Amino acid sequence: MSSRIPAARARARAAADPIALDDDATLHAMGYPRKLTRRFQAFDNFAISFTVINVVAGIFSGFGFGLSAGGPAILVFGWIGVSVMVLFVGASMAEVASAYPTSGALYFSAGKLARRHKGAWSWYTGWLNFVGQVGGTAATGYAAATFLQALITLQWPGYEPTGHRTVLLTALIIVVQGLANTYTVRLVAVLNRISVWWLLCGLVVIVTALVAGPDRHQPASFVTHFANGTGFTSGLYGGMLGLLVTSWTFTGFDGSFHMSEETVRATVNAPKGITRSIASSALAGLVLMCALVLSMRDYDRVAAADAPAVRVLIDGVGLAAAKALLLIVIGAMLFCGLANLTSNARQIFAFSRDGAMPGSRWWHSVSPRTRTPVNAVWLAVGCSLVLVLPGWWSHTAFTAVVSVNVVGLFLAYGIPILLRLRLGDAFEPGPWHLGRWGRPVGTVAVTWIALSSVLFMLPHAAPVTVTSFNYAPVVLAAVLGVATLWWFTSARRRFHGPVSYGRPDEVAAMDLV
């Protein structure tokens, strides 16, 4: 009984403390001066995660894989089940975000929540977050390039999409997004706001077209249809692989956490941005998924198409209307990639600020013109391009990059949640918290992350060959191997977790005006 009293008092103190709602005072208390401009309101913070989650981009890019890995049953019911699991993860992360609203987000909170070996916990969380976010930027750019070529092929049938062209177009998209984050930062903030309405209005237009356009729809019972086209004999294994579609869509909601230092009333608005973006995306995505599934005329024909979601549109509304709807989808993917890159750069900025990356001094510098970490933007661009390169020769590159994105990010999400659970009642929450539900919700979140991370590292298609191999474990092993080697040879002697730049009054004097 007595062990619960300190936690209750801590929660009451956090809820009543006006300092917790004073953004600069909160940042100073954590040992950091203000270097970034707070231009994000509550809606803007929500918008960054809602845009990165981006149900239009996620569902359309993963729809074909889902058809072969479980079919309609996994696409619909897998969406519902995984959405619930992700909401558990998001709620637990939101509780941590309220307590530690910094750009360092996951790695910072891991270092603060660990009882022992703070530097190691922080180090590995940061590197997992880094590789996961780079994977997200790469995968979203790759998806946009794929659908852009699908549109070009519809307009000019003589055009032939190839792996080489997809990689080159992906590189162009990511570089342009990097230029936008460098020279038009205010426009990027505006585009993040526009992106929410683009997604919502676009989703309404697409769903309306799929409801009104086709002359007939599949019966409601069709959502129970199961299909295993993965090549594996186990239907259970094939169906579980299909959960990757929903998991890939629900990545990037840590963007709200990373934007904390640019958000007003971050202790409240950042956690709300996380949970609201997940909940609204879950509902919107379920509507879109059902509309696509029930609009399929010929399942076998759609499943065999190069771009199954595009085939559903053409069969349902005709070629001309399908082209217009594809513009909405491509726009959503470009918005998603832009927001993902913005979040990616903030994570690099914060991680470098604490000296945890090669050339840290370079990557955490802030442009005096835009007050944003421009060098970090281009590191994110460069690493994303490297991750896209296997697409030059592998036809399964996209699902592998997606796996890197999902596994890297969710493991980074899980570490602070696990450490918060280990801390028990000693955890001091911020103004936004789960109360007595914090520990059971966190337990479910960590369990789901552990199980799904193992699943998505396994092969995605049979037979397993050089071109069909899931290279996600190789990429993650390489990154963690380098991080481990660096840790034991050098970093552990100088990196001890998040750095404090001094007492609150001292760091306040370092603020940029």
HELIX and SHEET records of a PDB file:
HELIX    1   1 ARG A    4  ALA A   16  1                                  13    
HELIX    2   2 PRO A   18  LEU A   21  5                                   4    
HELIX    3   3 ASP A   23  ALA A   29  1                                   7    
HELIX    4   4 ALA A   42  ILE A   53  1                                  12    
HELIX    5   5 VAL A   55  SER A   68  1                                  14    
HELIX    6   6 GLY A   71  ALA A   73  1                                   3    
HELIX    7   7 ILE A   74  GLY A   78  3                                   5    
HELIX    8   8 TRP A   79  ALA A   99  1                                  21    
HELIX    9   9 ALA A  105  LEU A  113  1                                   9    
HELIX   10  10 LYS A  118  GLN A  155  1                                  38    
HELIX   11  11 GLY A  163  TYR A  183  1                                  21    
HELIX   12  12 VAL A  185  ALA A  212  1                                  28    
HELIX   13  13 ALA A  220  THR A  224  5                                   5    
HELIX   14  14 GLY A  235  LEU A  241  1                                   7    
HELIX   15  15 LEU A  244  THR A  249  1                                   6    
HELIX   16  16 GLY A  255  HIS A  258  1                                   4    
HELIX   17  17 SER A  260  GLU A  262  5                                   3    
HELIX   18  18 ALA A  266  LEU A  294  1                                  29    
HELIX   19  19 TYR A  299  ALA A  304  1                                   6    
HELIX   20  20 PRO A  308  VAL A  317  1                                  10    
HELIX   21  21 LEU A  319  ARG A  353  1                                  35    
HELIX   22  22 SER A  360  TRP A  363  1                                   4    
HELIX   23  23 VAL A  374  VAL A  388  1                                  15    
HELIX   24  24 LEU A  389  TRP A  392  5                                   4    
HELIX   25  25 ALA A  397  LEU A  423  1                                  27    
HELIX   26  26 GLY A  424  ALA A  426  5                                   3    
HELIX   27  27 GLY A  435  TRP A  437  5                                   3    
HELIX   28  28 GLY A  438  LEU A  455  1                                  18    
HELIX   29  29 ALA A  472  THR A  489  1                                  18    
HELIX   30  30 ALA A  491  ARG A  493  5                                   3    
HELIX   31  31 PRO A  504  ALA A  508  1                                   5    
SHEET    1   A 2 ALA A  69  GLY A  70  0                                        
SHEET    2   A 2 ALA A 227  ASN A 228 -1                                        
END                                                                             
